[in-house]
């Protein structure tokens, strides 16, 4: 955050919220939760940071708004009590890290952000860097959850009275599915003033382990300096691209037609379109390798499948690697088929192999990226725009500073539904300037929903 942004962002109040479950639930609550390989792999990367914009005309008066959000946040935390805990390192008999459900608390922050208005989120393809200042727990890696909250939300009241509701959640204890499950539950409880708490889908707190790799997962380290890396990231800029349902359908039809298949999905076609355009904008030499890593959810890919409300991480990166000249010469369908094939490799057998191999030789994910690759997380299936807190659906979604590497592409559902999608693209400013002038890429961005 720049000095001017810090001056324009004023913290009005902070509350550390601790869960208070009903007496009948206390005995069934787990006090410690072991972390599996999917969880531990993320210790050296940043928190998940996502936020929603609600226009001024839709939200109630602040004197009513903040107490309402604070009350429902507390009620939601009662259900998601592990998010109020802290990470804990156990040194004997092995070095391992677990989630201590010690009720240390999650943070609720009320802030005034006079440097932004709602129009700043929609008036340009380029995302103002000031948006990153709206997120709590910024600059932390997940291992910092030993001493910092695992969860914090910040209700930012903008200069025009709009609200940007930002949430930061430790990625070691939750993935995108868990993140939006929390957000969806919070919005539902706020909308109903807590009346339908019995009807929400309860989270499953216990983390899943293979019989061949039971907890605790031993880490071959003596202290955090051997596996936590705080790499300064080179500066990047961001654009937010909307693709109508019609545009996405056209890309999908084109990709399948080019390859004479029907199995290429809408998302695979859209990301192939992004991959080819980013490679052109970067000006990669013909024989340079470029990799697209898709972070794929595995709840339904392991046997037996995990519950949809499983609270931990259940995702793996699936890399597709080609030459830049192959992307240029072979067209949209060929690129999309490469992504389709790596998604098809996400089987129960391959997941088991990854988990067993990682337990034998833990290698943690880092934020290093070489400027030739792309990585996509999140999902167009997440119920982002269903987060109605009682004053209508959000107008926009944006992410924070966490994990903003060169080549990060975050996918969201489009706010108009009907198969629409949006991509939040993080690249060096010079590359983004070329990308937005790429006619082939921007033709799809410019199509209007039917």
ABEGO torsion letter per residue (X at the ends): XBAAAAAABBBABBBBBBBBBBAAAAAABBABBBBBAAAAAAAABBBBBBBBBBBAAABBBAAAAAAAAAAAAAAAAAAAAAAABBBBBBAOABBBBBBBBAGAEBBBBBBBBAABBAAAAAABABBBAAAAAABBGBGBBAAAAAABBABBBBBBBBAAGBBBBBBBBBAAABBAAAAAAAAAAAAAAAAAGGAAAAABBBBBABBBBBAABBOBBBBBBABAAAABBBBBBBBBBBBBBBBBAAAAAAAAAAAAAAAGBAABBAAAAAAAAAAAAAAAAAGBBAABBBBBBBBBBAAAABOBBBBAABABBBBBBBBBBBBAAAAAAAEAAAAAAAAAAAAAABBAAAAAAAAAAAAABBBBBBABBAGABBBBBEBAABBAAABBAGAEBBABBBBBABGBBBGBBBBBBBAAEGGBBBBBBBBBAAAAAAAAABAAAAAAAABBBX
